[in-house]
């Protein structure tokens, strides 16, 4: 219907729209570089500033945009979209925003192209400048760097909003009517900053994760502000080449939600980088004290569920395919719940097994760990932070409190083959040093004094009909509901079998654990010990008058002494 | 209506009636400044400014937008600047350079991001130091007035875009507003640092909402003054700045004191004469 439009107008309009699209992309991407943008006003027109706005042109961005457009212009059904996503150093990514430049059919014939449309496009760009600083992703992008980066991707065609999670919000930046249609610029942004799997997890409850924040060996290449290519296209690490615009992001995400800490729902899922859809392995309902968390096995990272957690917290750190929890400086007690993924072989690392092929917990009768069942429970109450070590090797490390929980079909003998092992925080020793037989358990000093004998411990020799829930509950409860028969109520956890870390009992006849327990508390003051105390008290009282008499006699000496002091 | 006039501009001053109006609740006396155009200085009749403003308020085609924010004392300035700068970003163009045959070219407007110190917020403003200074001055006065007014801490600041309409002698020019933005401010007092921290974030979010509202209004593409010819440009635009050219605007404020009566304290930022001959 452009018979009314002169050819010159038509050409102008096409040019305006094309450059508007390019400038839009520039504004959006520059707003997500993580730096403050500053351009100068110039009173004399330079002729190269489209829409009378000083917007720099980053060449790579222009190139990408042109490539995406491939000579076309936004039209009905063909929108230009800029997708902004966040990628953590672990490789998880999440779409944050989709900016859409759309055209619809509603034409405004009377409008003057060269003047009104141009000015309105200019106004729309100014609005875009304002709005890009207002969406939540802006603050995230300002804090990008070591832990995560912001990526952009330009595509042309249908708008895909599915990656934004539930409840995304839309803000309309503005519209401009033209004789060919109405240009609309809008932004759909995610508000639920939980990591959600973009594929199959639509109906699973959100998972809470834990942030791993400890020192990792492989630093993520940080995007320094000096490097102008502080942006990336998806799947590309260096800005030198211009990769294809297809979305090659890996999808491997955990999800979490800020459910109340008193109860959390654990969903153990598997997410694998290049495998088909992750499978929800199990769902556990566990009452909890302290933090709620879960973990996701596999190639995932934990995200801490913390009342003050924000995605922009600097806690994300690269975890080379390891699962671990906690950071010592956070000071939060962390409880692990083990979820085991039967299908994924990388979930558990058996100490002592090189090559990182862990025993799959749901399969009974691992040859090497026939009878070891350990359970270490830590309490949130003592404030100790237990973290799973991340061995420097790149194998997955699993800290599992009790593997048999939750598996409804866990057979009896499974309990015996499952072990629970805890490796000390920041223990950076290779796997092979940790053997099944001599399982180093950290913080053994915190082990309770009276330790259950293995034979008596129901966890080792579980009752005939084990309750699938209780071991996990026990592992998470700080009270002795672990099933320990002694019911060590004052001890926070039960060590079934322990080998204190780093302890070799060559020198001392007693092992470190016993030593510690014995000397855990300072010895009683002699004056306070009961057998002496009672008597001495009575004696003291009786001898008081005599002592007073003696002191009175020596009053003069005391006074003289006091005089010398003054 | 009490008015306080702050004269500014290049060689332009404003004079108003010196008579202070004593009214209950009013605590400010009038201040006068002198309009001067060229060498003649004629005081304008008393109340003229007030009349003009009232007239302006009643003008048709003036759309009015109201925003409300609740901020802590030290956030007032930044919040107001964020809102005002965003509005002015949309209402500024580059400098016009008129060429012969009635055509003109437009300069370039640059932008820069400003981080707020007391609010978790960043906004984009026009890269013009003069404009920034003018707005800071206005907001500073508003803030001082708000803080000195009393414990209530309720006030509003008005940004008005107007057009000048030249009248024939001896009538003076009229200011006809075509857009008025009113920002109502409610100052809260916070007890401890934790509340302040929460306030930082909340006010940041609120400002995000306000900015989205502003952009919505801007993009309705409602009435804007026609692009003027060279002779008319000063009636529409503020051509006094050297790098950008906003529409003619003025900033005024009102403080509501604890008695509830409104003390009108108008501070004008006038670029050209509106009252003098």
Interface residues (C-beta under 8 A of the other chain):
Chain A: X36 X37 X38 X39 X40 X41 X42 X43 X44 X45 X46 X49 X52 X53 X54 X115 X120 X122 X123 X124 X126 X127 X129 X130 X131 X133 X134 X135 X138 X139 X142 X171 X172 X173 X174 X175 X176
Chain B: X86 X89 X90 X93 X94 X95 X97 X105 X106 X107 X108 X109 X110 X111 X112 X113 X114 X115 X120 X122 X123 X124 X126 X127 X128 X208 X211 X212 X214 X215 X216 X218 X219 X221 X227 X242 X243 X244
